[in-house]
Amino acid sequence: ISYSLESLFPQDGKDVFGIDKKSGEIRLRTDLDFEDVSLYRLQVDATDHGNPPLSGHCKVVLEVLDVND
């Protein structure tokens, strides 16, 4: 199975997160800042290598908390 990541909101959120194409593990590429963006909506797509290939997707919602306050 191969995994891919799309940012639904905000559009530039794909630069913040990365996904391991083989395991599907989502990781941060940069720090998060509550003052900049407090909510991210991502879509994870999974596609197998069958004939024909089948795919599925799920939505991941990430809420950033302001731990300094």
N, C-alpha and C positions, 0 to 999 in steps of 0.2 A: 504494500500500500504506500502511496505517495501522498504527502500532505502539503497543502499550500495555504497561505494566509492572505486575506483581503481585509482592508480597513473599511468599515462601513461609516464610522463617525469617530473622530474627524477624518477627513480624507488623507491628511498627512500622517496619520497614526501608524501607517505601515513602516515608516522610518524609525519608529520607537520600538517596535516588536519584530522579532524574527522567529521562524519556526524551523525545526529540524525536519527535513523532508522525509526522513525514514521513520522517526519515532513519534513525530507530532508534538514534541515538547516546545512550548512557547517560552521565549526568553526575551528579556529586555536588552535593547541595544544602547539605550541611553537612560539617564535618570528621569523619573517622573516628577512633575511639579504640580501640586494641587492648584496653584494660582493660574497656571497656564491652561490646563485641561483637567477636569475632575471626573470625566466619564469617557470610556472608550468602548466602542462596539466593534467587534472583530468577527469575521466569518472564517471558519476553518473548513476547507474542502479536503476530502479524502477520495482518492481514486485508486482502484486496484489495477492489476496488470493482466486481467483476464481478456477473453475474446468473446464478446465485446467487453470493453472495460466498463465497470460500474462505478458510480460515484455517489457520495453523500456529503452533507454539510451540516454544520451546527454553528450557533451563534454564541460567542463568548462576550459577556459584559463585565468590564472591569471598572470598579469605582475606586478612585484615588482618594484616600483620606488625608486630611491635614493633621499630622501628628504633632506639629509644633504648637498648636493652639490648645 
